[in-house]
Amino acid sequence: MVRTTSLVLGLLLAGTQCASAQVLDGRLKQIAATKSIAIAHRTDAPPFSFVDAGKEPAGFTIDLCRRIVASIERQLGITGLKVKYVPVTTQTRFDAITKGQADLECGASTITLSRMKAVDFSSVIFMNTTGLLARSAAGVQSLPDLAGKRVAAVRGTSNERALSSQLARRQIKATVVQVGSSDEAIAALDAGSVDAFASDTVLLVGLTPRSKDPKALALLGDLLSYEPYGIALPRGDASLRLAVNTALSQTFSSDA
């Protein structure tokens, strides 16, 4: 009986060790071999990803990805993993992943089905919404007031799609002005060339201080869509995705 019990416990222990062993393939194998990991980051997405006064990447998602790196070190049993930061824009963030320039994209990226054709995503790290920042002088207090107005949205974002969808659904005739970045949109608001800017609500709060006159801008109460954020990863790389989600689970369940 004792021998049988010992055998069963031994098999269970071996099974547990095998289950917890990290599979080294794809990007994870490369990370272990080079002892380095590349992180793509936005410079214009406060408070999630931006560059601080010391010219270093900072923000909620950056801090989260630093914890992920520390967890991957533990999972792989290595130390001194070197982090290479790769600055990206809204237009280049996913290209950095697909072209192998970065292993993770740590910014403010919404998980969408269309994007999953090019990249994978981690578990949800934050739930945001698409909101509107408007010039007070434009007399815009809610979405219907956008009729006849010019509204900026960063080209190719889920915010642009949400804005266009809501305008069409509510039959509001406004002009959607595509811009290349959030900073360009804030500059357009300051210049009066647009009346409002549609973007992630928390980003709008973080971007408002970049205006020449923040008091001249107002955040509206309308929510145009829900935006679940995730960390972009190489498509089909199950081992890296598991390692990242393991790290997120450890982080969100920790009291630290």
C-alpha positions as CSV (number, residue, x, y, z in Angstrom):
1,M,0.0,0.0,0.0
2,V,2.9,2.3,0.9
3,R,4.7,1.5,-2.3
4,T,1.5,2.1,-4.3
5,T,0.9,5.4,-2.6
6,S,4.5,6.5,-3.2
7,L,4.2,5.5,-6.9
8,V,1.0,7.5,-7.3
9,L,2.5,10.5,-5.6
10,G,5.6,10.3,-7.7
11,L,3.6,10.1,-10.9
12,L,1.5,13.1,-9.8
13,L,4.6,15.1,-8.9
14,A,6.2,14.3,-12.3
15,G,3.0,15.3,-14.0
16,T,2.9,18.6,-12.2
17,Q,6.5,19.3,-13.0
18,C,5.8,18.5,-16.7
19,A,2.7,20.7,-16.7
20,S,4.6,23.6,-15.2
21,A,7.6,23.3,-17.4
22,Q,7.7,26.1,-20.0
23,V,7.8,25.0,-23.6
24,L,10.7,26.8,-25.4
25,D,9.6,27.6,-29.0
26,G,8.8,30.6,-31.1
27,R,9.8,34.0,-29.6
28,L,10.2,32.5,-26.1
29,K,13.0,30.3,-27.3
30,Q,14.7,33.3,-28.9
31,I,14.2,35.4,-25.8
32,A,15.9,32.6,-23.7
33,A,18.8,32.2,-26.2
34,T,19.6,35.9,-26.5
35,K,18.6,36.8,-22.9
36,S,16.9,39.9,-24.4
37,I,13.3,41.0,-25.1
38,A,12.0,43.8,-27.3
39,I,9.1,45.9,-26.1
40,A,7.2,48.2,-28.5
41,H,5.8,51.3,-26.8
42,R,3.8,54.4,-27.6
43,T,5.2,57.8,-26.8
44,D,1.8,59.6,-27.0
45,A,-0.6,57.6,-24.9
46,P,-0.5,58.9,-21.4
47,P,-1.1,57.6,-18.8
48,F,-0.6,54.1,-20.4
49,S,2.6,54.6,-22.5
50,F,4.6,57.8,-22.9
51,V,8.1,59.2,-22.4
52,D,8.8,60.8,-19.1
53,A,11.0,63.9,-18.4
54,G,14.1,61.6,-18.3
55,K,13.3,60.4,-21.8
56,E,12.4,56.9,-20.5
57,P,9.3,54.9,-21.3
58,A,6.7,55.2,-18.6
59,G,3.1,54.6,-17.8
60,F,0.6,51.9,-16.6
61,T,1.2,49.4,-19.4
62,I,5.0,49.9,-19.3
63,D,5.0,49.1,-15.6
64,L,2.9,46.1,-16.3
65,C,5.2,44.9,-19.0
66,R,8.2,45.3,-16.7
67,R,6.5,42.9,-14.3
68,I,5.9,40.5,-17.2
69,V,9.6,40.6,-18.0
70,A,10.4,39.8,-14.4
71,S,7.9,36.9,-14.5
72,I,9.3,35.5,-17.8
73,E,12.8,35.5,-16.2
74,R,11.4,33.4,-13.3
75,Q,9.5,31.1,-15.7
76,L,12.6,30.5,-17.8
77,G,14.9,30.3,-14.9
78,I,17.2,33.0,-16.2
79,T,18.4,36.4,-14.9
80,G,19.5,39.6,-16.4
81,L,17.0,39.7,-19.2
82,K,17.9,42.8,-21.3
83,V,15.0,44.9,-22.4
84,K,15.1,46.8,-25.7
85,Y,12.4,49.5,-26.1
86,V,11.1,50.2,-29.6
87,P,9.1,53.4,-30.0
88,V,6.1,53.0,-32.3
89,T,3.0,55.0,-33.4
90,T,-0.6,53.9,-33.8
91,Q,0.2,53.1,-37.5
92,T,3.4,51.1,-36.8
93,R,2.7,49.3,-33.5
94,F,1.4,46.0,-34.9
95,D,4.0,46.0,-37.8
96,A,6.7,46.0,-35.1
97,I,5.3,42.7,-33.9
98,T,4.6,41.0,-37.2
99,K,8.1,42.0,-38.6
100,G,9.9,40.7,-35.5
101,Q,11.1,44.1,-34.3
102,A,9.4,43.6,-31.0
103,D,8.1,40.7,-28.9
104,L,5.4,42.6,-27.0
105,E,3.5,45.9,-27.8
106,C,2.9,47.7,-24.5
107,G,0.7,50.7,-25.2
108,A,-3.0,51.3,-25.4
109,S,-4.2,48.8,-28.0
110,T,-7.8,47.6,-28.2
111,I,-8.4,43.9,-28.8
112,T,-10.4,43.6,-32.1
113,L,-11.2,40.7,-34.4
114,S,-9.7,42.5,-37.4
115,R,-6.4,43.0,-35.6
116,M,-6.3,39.4,-34.7
117,K,-5.7,38.6,-38.3
118,A,-2.2,40.1,-37.9
119,V,-1.4,39.7,-34.2
120,D,-2.6,37.9,-31.0
121,F,-3.4,39.6,-27.7
122,S,-3.0,38.8,-24.0
123,S,-5.8,38.7,-21.6
124,V,-7.6,42.0,-21.1
125,I,-5.5,44.4,-19.0
126,F,-7.8,47.4,-18.9
127,M,-11.3,48.4,-20.0
128,N,-11.6,51.8,-21.7
129,T,-14.2,53.6,-23.7
130,T,-14.2,55.9,-26.8
131,G,-15.1,59.5,-25.6
132,L,-15.0,63.0,-27.0
133,L,-12.9,66.0,-26.1
134,A,-14.4,69.3,-27.5
135,R,-13.5,72.9,-27.6
136,S,-15.8,74.8,-25.2
137,A,-16.1,77.7,-27.7
138,A,-17.6,75.3,-30.3
139,G,-20.7,74.9,-28.2
140,V,-20.5,71.1,-28.2
141,Q,-22.0,69.5,-25.1
142,S,-23.1,66.1,-26.4
143,L,-22.9,64.0,-29.5
144,P,-25.9,65.5,-31.4
145,D,-24.2,68.9,-31.1
146,L,-21.5,67.6,-33.5
147,A,-23.9,68.2,-36.5
148,G,-22.0,70.5,-38.9
149,K,-18.8,70.2,-36.9
150,R,-15.4,68.8,-37.6
151,V,-14.3,65.9,-35.4
152,A,-10.7,64.5,-35.4
153,A,-9.9,60.8,-35.0
154,V,-6.5,59.0,-35.4
155,R,-6.5,57.3,-38.7
156,G,-7.2,53.5,-38.6
157,T,-8.1,53.3,-34.9
158,S,-11.1,51.6,-33.4
159,N,-12.0,55.1,-32.2
160,E,-12.4,56.3,-35.8
161,R,-14.6,53.4,-36.5
162,A,-16.7,53.9,-33.4
163,L,-17.1,57.6,-34.2
164,S,-18.2,57.0,-37.8
165,S,-20.6,54.2,-36.7
166,Q,-22.3,56.4,-34.1
167,L,-22.6,59.4,-36.4
168,A,-24.2,57.1,-39.1
169,R,-26.5,55.4,-36.6
170,R,-27.8,58.7,-35.2
171,Q,-27.8,60.4,-38.6
172,I,-25.6,63.2,-37.4
173,K,-23.9,65.0,-40.3
174,A,-20.4,65.8,-39.1
175,T,-17.0,65.7,-40.8
176,V,-14.6,63.2,-39.6
177,V,-11.0,64.5,-39.9
178,Q,-8.3,61.9,-39.9
179,V,-5.1,62.7,-38.1
180,G,-1.8,60.9,-37.7
181,S,-1.5,61.1,-33.9
182,S,-3.1,62.2,-30.7
183,D,-0.6,65.1,-30.5
184,E,-1.7,66.2,-34.0
185,A,-5.4,66.2,-32.8
186,I,-4.6,68.3,-29.8
187,A,-2.8,70.8,-32.0
188,A,-5.8,70.9,-34.3
189,L,-8.1,71.6,-31.3
190,D,-5.8,74.4,-30.2
191,A,-5.8,75.9,-33.7
192,G,-9.6,75.6,-34.0
193,S,-9.4,73.5,-37.2
194,V,-11.4,70.8,-35.5
195,D,-14.2,71.1,-32.9
196,A,-13.7,67.8,-31.1
197,F,-11.4,64.8,-30.9
198,A,-12.6,61.2,-30.5
199,S,-10.2,58.9,-28.7
200,D,-10.0,56.6,-25.6
201,T,-11.5,58.4,-22.7
202,V,-8.6,57.9,-20.3
203,L,-6.2,58.9,-23.0
204,L,-8.2,62.2,-23.5
205,V,-7.8,62.9,-19.8
206,G,-4.0,62.3,-20.1
207,L,-3.7,64.3,-23.3
208,T,-5.6,67.4,-22.2
209,P,-2.7,69.0,-20.3
210,R,-0.7,69.0,-23.6
211,S,-3.1,71.6,-24.9
212,K,-1.9,75.2,-25.0
213,D,-5.1,76.0,-23.0
214,P,-6.5,72.9,-21.3
215,K,-9.3,75.0,-19.7
216,A,-10.7,75.7,-23.2
217,L,-11.4,71.9,-23.6
218,A,-14.1,69.8,-22.1
219,L,-14.6,66.1,-21.9
220,L,-18.2,65.1,-23.0
221,G,-20.3,62.5,-21.2
222,D,-21.0,60.5,-24.4
223,L,-19.4,57.0,-24.6
224,L,-19.2,55.8,-28.2
225,S,-17.8,52.3,-27.6
226,Y,-16.1,50.0,-25.2
227,E,-12.3,49.4,-25.7
228,P,-10.8,46.3,-24.0
229,Y,-7.0,46.7,-24.0
230,G,-4.5,43.9,-24.4
231,I,-0.8,43.5,-25.0
232,A,-0.2,42.7,-28.7
233,L,1.8,39.5,-29.3
234,P,3.0,37.5,-32.3
235,R,0.1,35.7,-33.9
236,G,0.0,31.9,-33.3
237,D,2.8,32.0,-30.6
238,A,0.9,30.0,-27.9
239,S,4.0,29.6,-25.6
240,L,4.7,33.4,-25.4
241,R,1.0,34.2,-24.9
242,L,0.8,31.6,-22.1
243,A,3.9,33.1,-20.5
244,V,2.5,36.6,-20.7
245,N,-0.9,35.6,-19.4
246,T,0.7,33.7,-16.5
247,A,2.6,36.9,-15.6
248,L,-0.6,38.9,-15.8
249,S,-2.4,36.4,-13.5
250,Q,0.5,36.6,-11.0
251,T,0.5,40.4,-11.1
252,F,-3.3,40.9,-10.8
253,S,-3.6,38.4,-8.0
254,S,-0.7,39.9,-6.0
255,D,-1.1,42.4,-3.2
256,A,2.2,44.1,-4.2
